[in-house]
């Protein structure tokens, strides 16, 4: 799979989205697959990375930051947890909502439209998309809690 680093429009979307979240990062964004975004802060230059990604079979480089959706960045579960403590674009949910959320259910709630980090007390529970009337669940299936009786 060929990966490109310098894509001005995608970089602008990611930088503006991170600014909305209240997250400050300095490094290189790497785009691959279906609008996936990775973030790299190592000592390689953009040229070095382009050469490496074009000429070598590299499985993964950097941290998975998220995915570009609807001209915005939807943070990955891990990135939400990594950067969520400093973020401003957060929806706080109660305990009952948190249980439903961690089981993979959407939350019925009126909020501003867009992507938000979901938080219960001090715990970051991932990233979700608010449609205005409900928050669509973004917890990966492998990280969901199994419903018990």
RAZI-V776047 format. One record per pair of residues at least 12 apart in sequence whose ideal C-beta (glycine too) atoms are under 6 Angstrom apart, sorted by sequence separation. I is the first residue (numbers start at 1). J is the second residue. If there is no record, write none. Layout:
BEGIN
i: [I:I]
j: [J:J]
END
This chain:
BEGIN
i: [27:28:64:115:126:27:66:126:27:65:115:14:114:113:11:28:111:113:91:10:40:40:98:14:39:7:38:39:101:5:91:38:39:108:109:4:89:90:91:92:93:37:106:107:3:37:90:87:106:36:106:30:35:35:84:104:104:80:84:104:5:74:103:72:81:102:5:80:103:5:80:80:77:3:75:74:13:17:17:13:14:23:77:23:22:21:22:77:21:20]
j: [39:40:76:127:138:40:79:139:41:79:129:29:130:130:29:46:130:132:111:31:61:62:120:37:62:31:62:63:125:30:116:64:65:134:135:31:116:117:118:119:120:65:134:135:32:66:119:117:136:67:137:62:67:68:117:137:139:117:124:144:46:115:145:115:124:145:49:124:147:50:126:127:126:53:127:127:68:72:73:71:73:83:140:87:87:87:88:143:89:89]
END
